Every structure is written in C-alpha cells, then in structure tokens.
Amino acid sequence: MKKKPIIYSDLSKKQLENLKELYIQKKVESMSLQELKEYVLDIISHQINDTIGKEEEMEAWREMSDFFGEQFEINILEVQSKYIDDKNVSETEIDSQKQRIELIERNNLDQEKQDMWDD
C-alpha cells in the first residue's frame, strides 16, 4: 500500500513555521554569493519598482530616504536635472489623462440623465 504524502495541513501552525524557517536558512546557506546578490537585487527591484498606490509609493520613498540619508536630496536633484525634460512629458500625460477622466464622468452623467427619463 502506498504511503499518503504529507501536506502542509498535516502540520500544526508552529511546526509549519519551523519548517519554513529551516527551509529559509538552508536555502540561503546553499546559495552562492552571486546567487544571493541576484536574488536580493530581484526582491529589492520588485519592492521599489512595482509599487501600487500612494501608500506603497510612500513606503518606497521612505526606504530610499533612509538608505541615502543626507545624500537623498542631492540624489534627487541630480536625477531631476538629468531628466528635466521628462517632467514636461509626464505633466502632458497627466493633463490628457485628466481630460479623459472628465469626459468619461460627463458621459456617465449624461447616461444617468437619459436612463432616468427612460422609465
């Protein structure tokens, strides 16, 4: 008779937590320095670049500020001066996006008025 494989729900919460910690420890120990660097680069890249929403963006901002410390403002100024033309492009994109949103809202209001009279 074939033995039933063990699955995560067979373990208690504490057992599962300990198994996960053992895996993390052994996984990190088994990785080369280059693999560790690539892995950390991937994690930090996702954490900072793939922010969604204002709250995550603020968290990424705080993390960068903490890392750069007193140099943060200098780095910001360097990036701003290097990509000064990009600000105009993004403002244009925002303006056109605002216009589209306003049109959609107006269309929705017009649609609601029409629907009200259809009854």
C-alpha positions as CSV (number, residue, x, y, z in Angstrom):
1,M,0.0,0.0,0.0
2,K,1.3,3.4,-1.0
3,K,2.0,5.8,1.8
4,K,0.0,9.0,1.8
5,P,2.2,12.1,1.2
6,I,2.4,14.6,4.0
7,I,0.9,18.0,3.1
8,Y,1.1,21.4,4.9
9,S,-2.3,21.0,6.6
10,D,-0.9,17.9,8.4
11,L,1.4,20.1,10.4
12,S,0.5,22.4,13.3
13,K,1.0,26.1,12.8
14,K,4.2,26.0,15.0
15,Q,5.5,23.0,13.0
16,L,4.8,24.7,9.7
17,E,6.5,27.9,10.9
18,N,9.6,26.0,12.0
19,L,9.7,24.0,8.7
20,K,9.6,27.3,6.8
21,E,12.4,28.8,8.9
22,L,14.5,25.7,8.3
23,Y,13.9,26.0,4.6
24,I,14.9,29.7,4.6
25,Q,18.0,29.0,6.5
26,K,19.1,26.1,4.4
27,K,18.1,27.8,1.1
28,V,20.3,30.9,1.9
29,E,23.2,28.7,3.1
30,S,23.1,26.8,-0.2
31,M,23.2,29.8,-2.4
32,S,26.5,31.3,-3.7
33,L,27.4,34.9,-3.2
34,Q,26.4,35.7,-6.8
35,E,23.1,33.9,-6.4
36,L,22.4,35.8,-3.2
37,K,23.2,39.1,-4.9
38,E,20.9,38.4,-7.8
39,Y,18.1,37.2,-5.6
40,V,18.3,40.3,-3.4
41,L,18.5,42.6,-6.5
42,D,15.3,40.9,-7.8
43,I,13.5,41.3,-4.5
44,I,14.5,45.0,-3.9
45,S,13.7,45.8,-7.6
46,H,10.2,44.4,-7.2
47,Q,9.8,46.1,-3.9
48,I,10.7,49.5,-5.1
49,N,9.7,49.5,-8.8
50,D,6.5,47.6,-8.6
51,T,4.7,49.9,-6.1
52,I,1.0,50.2,-6.5
53,G,-0.8,53.2,-5.0
54,K,0.2,56.1,-2.9
55,E,0.8,54.1,0.3
56,E,3.3,51.7,-1.3
57,E,5.0,54.6,-3.1
58,M,5.4,56.5,0.2
59,E,6.9,53.3,1.8
60,A,9.4,53.0,-1.1
61,W,10.2,56.7,-0.7
62,R,10.9,56.3,3.0
63,E,13.1,53.3,2.3
64,M,15.2,55.2,-0.3
65,S,15.4,58.2,2.1
66,D,16.6,56.0,5.0
67,F,19.2,54.4,2.7
68,F,20.6,57.5,1.2
69,G,20.4,59.6,4.4
70,E,21.8,63.1,3.9
71,Q,22.6,62.3,0.3
72,F,19.0,61.7,-0.6
73,E,18.2,65.3,-1.6
74,I,21.5,65.5,-3.6
75,N,20.5,62.3,-5.5
76,I,17.0,63.7,-6.1
77,L,18.5,67.0,-7.5
78,E,20.9,65.0,-9.8
79,V,18.0,62.9,-11.2
80,Q,15.8,65.9,-11.6
81,S,18.5,67.8,-13.6
82,K,19.4,64.7,-15.6
83,Y,15.8,64.1,-16.6
84,I,14.4,67.6,-16.6
85,D,12.6,67.2,-19.9
86,D,10.7,64.1,-18.6
87,K,8.7,66.2,-16.2
88,N,7.1,68.1,-19.1
89,V,6.2,64.8,-20.8
90,S,4.6,63.4,-17.6
91,E,2.6,66.6,-17.0
92,T,1.3,66.4,-20.5
93,E,0.3,62.8,-20.0
94,I,-1.4,63.7,-16.7
95,D,-3.3,66.5,-18.3
96,S,-4.6,64.3,-21.1
97,Q,-5.5,61.7,-18.6
98,K,-7.4,64.2,-16.6
99,Q,-9.3,65.3,-19.7
100,R,-10.2,61.7,-20.5
101,I,-11.5,61.1,-17.0
102,E,-13.6,64.3,-17.1
103,L,-15.1,63.2,-20.4
104,I,-15.9,59.8,-19.0
105,E,-17.5,61.3,-16.0
106,R,-19.6,63.7,-18.1
107,N,-20.6,60.8,-20.4
108,N,-21.7,58.8,-17.3
109,L,-23.7,61.8,-16.0
110,D,-25.4,62.2,-19.4
111,Q,-26.1,58.5,-19.5
112,E,-27.7,58.6,-16.0
113,K,-29.9,61.5,-17.1
114,Q,-31.1,59.6,-20.1
115,D,-31.7,56.5,-18.1
116,M,-33.8,58.4,-15.6
117,W,-36.2,59.6,-18.3
118,D,-36.5,56.2,-19.9
119,D,-38.7,54.9,-17.1
